[in-house]
């Protein structure tokens, strides 16, 4: 492997590590606040991204847990974006770049247009 490829792989590993660490931190913080404040889970039904972000700023437990799950869902998306740039710019491999682009499109569609 070339040195540039090794460096790009390290960046991709750090993206995955950072995303999973942030999501675990958010979910555990939300869980501890939830248990400490004795909230009722039935107060919360559906929470969008805006409500989760606003609630997380107000330290609402369920909003923090929801935001942690959203970060965990988006982490693989950022990994595929990193792989796409790696294939295009560093390795200059168009075939694998097209595969990564296809995976990115499928992930994006499944996140933004979920099946009911």
C-alpha positions, 0 to 999 in steps of 0.5 A: 500500500502506498503511504497516501492510502495508509493515511486516508485509511487512518482518516476513515478509521478516525471518522468511524471512531469519532462518530461512534464515540460521540453517539455513545456519549450522547446516548449515555448522557441522555440515559443518565439524565433520564434515570436521574430526573425520572422522566416518563418515556410516554411523554415523547412520541415522534421527534424530528432532527430539529426537535432533537437538536433543540431538546439536546441544547436544553439537556432533555434526555430523550432528545440527547438519546435521539441525537446519539442515534442520529449520529450513529446512523450518519457515521457510515454515511461519512465513512462512504464519503471518505472512501469515495474521495479516497478512491477518486483522489488518492487511488484514482480508481474509477471503478471503486469510486463508482461503487462507493457512489452507488452505496452513497446514493442508496444510503442517502435514499434510505435515510431521507426516504424511509419505507413506511 
